[in-house]
Amino acid sequence: GIIFGHTTSSFGDCMLVFLINTKGQFTVGELIGTSYRSFTKWTFDECINTGYQVDNTLKVSYKDFKYEILINDKIVYNIYSPSYKNYLSGSNGYLAVISPKDRLPEERVYIAYTLR
């Protein structure tokens, strides 16, 4: 997944979060301190390659007060940023979550990324 617009406030760390899973689903939300608020439930989209050891390209772009969230070059979600003006600056990062349900270490997880 991707975290973006990371800032620190009196509530703690704040960031926008974009995640996918191996079932072909994505979700987008906001983390403020230790509280997570989902903007969308886990949503299936055919553009996501499912399973293990498959490639998916995740992208977040910003233009005209709007974040566009893309998976494999398809826009799957938009965030209109004047509502989230605190996230217009800050840090970005990449997140890999290994679930206890995953078959580790038998099933290895490889993550590669390119910054543009």
FENKAKA-V749337 format. One record per pair of residues at least 24 apart in sequence whose ideal C-beta (glycine too) atoms are under 10 Angstrom apart, sorted by the first residue. I is the first residue (numbers start at 0). J is the second residue. D is the distance in Angstrom with one decimal. If there is no record, write none. Layout:
# FENKAKA-V749337
i=[I;I]
j=[J;J]
d=[D;D]
This chain:
# FENKAKA-V749337
i=[0;0;0;0;0;0;0;0;0;1;1;1;1;1;1;1;1;1;1;2;2;2;2;2;2;2;2;3;3;3;3;3;3;3;3;3;3;3;4;4;4;4;4;4;4;4;4;4;4;4;4;4;4;5;5;5;5;5;5;5;6;6;6;6;6;6;7;7;7;8;8;10;12;12;13;13;13;13;14;14;14;14;14;14;14;15;15;15;15;15;15;15;15;15;15;16;17;17;17;17;17;17;17;17;17;17;17;18;18;18;19;19;19;19;19;19;19;19;20;20;20;20;21;21;21;21;21;21;21;21;21;21;21;22;22;22;23;23;23;23;23;23;23;24;25;25;25;25;25;25;26;27;27;27;27;27;27;27;29;29;29;29;31;38;38;38;39;39;39;42;42;44;44;44;44;44;45;45;46;46;46;46;46;46;47;47;47;51;51;51;51;51;51;52;52;52;52;54;54;56;56;57;57;58;59;60;61;61]
j=[25;26;27;57;92;93;94;95;96;27;57;58;59;68;91;92;93;94;112;30;59;89;90;91;92;93;94;59;61;66;68;78;86;89;90;91;92;93;29;59;61;66;78;80;83;84;85;86;87;88;89;90;91;30;86;88;89;90;91;92;85;86;87;88;89;90;32;89;90;32;85;34;89;90;83;85;86;89;85;86;89;90;91;92;94;59;66;68;78;80;83;85;86;89;91;94;57;58;59;66;68;69;70;75;76;78;94;57;94;96;44;47;48;49;55;57;70;75;47;49;96;98;47;48;49;50;51;52;53;55;98;100;101;47;49;50;47;48;49;50;53;55;70;49;55;57;68;70;75;76;76;59;66;68;75;76;77;78;78;83;85;86;85;68;76;78;68;75;76;75;76;70;71;73;75;76;71;73;70;71;72;73;74;75;71;73;75;101;102;106;107;108;109;106;107;108;109;109;111;112;113;93;112;115;91;115;86;87]
d=[8.8;8.8;9.6;7.3;9.4;7.4;4.4;7.6;7.2;9.9;5.6;8.3;5.7;8.4;7.0;7.4;6.1;6.9;9.2;7.8;9.6;9.6;8.3;6.8;4.8;7.6;5.6;5.3;8.7;7.5;9.4;9.7;7.2;7.7;8.2;4.5;7.7;9.9;9.2;9.1;9.1;8.1;9.3;8.5;7.3;9.9;7.5;2.9;6.9;7.5;4.8;8.2;7.5;9.0;8.2;9.5;4.6;4.3;6.9;6.7;5.8;6.9;9.3;7.0;4.2;8.0;10.0;8.5;9.8;8.2;7.1;8.1;9.8;10.0;9.6;6.4;7.4;8.2;9.9;7.4;7.4;8.3;8.9;8.2;9.7;8.2;7.3;9.2;6.9;9.5;7.1;9.8;5.5;9.3;9.5;7.5;6.7;9.4;6.4;9.0;5.4;9.7;9.0;9.1;7.7;9.5;9.0;9.1;7.3;7.4;8.9;5.7;9.4;9.7;6.2;6.8;6.6;9.4;8.5;8.8;8.9;8.5;9.1;9.3;6.1;5.8;6.2;9.9;8.2;9.8;9.2;9.9;8.5;8.5;6.2;8.8;4.3;7.6;4.3;8.8;9.9;9.4;9.7;9.1;9.6;8.8;7.9;6.3;6.0;7.4;9.1;9.8;9.1;6.1;8.5;5.1;9.5;7.2;9.2;7.5;9.8;8.3;9.4;10.0;7.5;7.3;9.9;9.2;6.5;7.7;8.4;6.6;9.2;7.4;5.6;9.6;9.8;9.0;5.3;4.9;8.1;4.3;9.7;7.0;7.1;9.1;8.6;8.6;8.6;5.8;8.6;7.9;9.6;8.4;8.2;8.9;7.4;9.8;8.7;9.6;9.2;8.6;8.6;8.4;7.6;9.7;9.6;8.1]
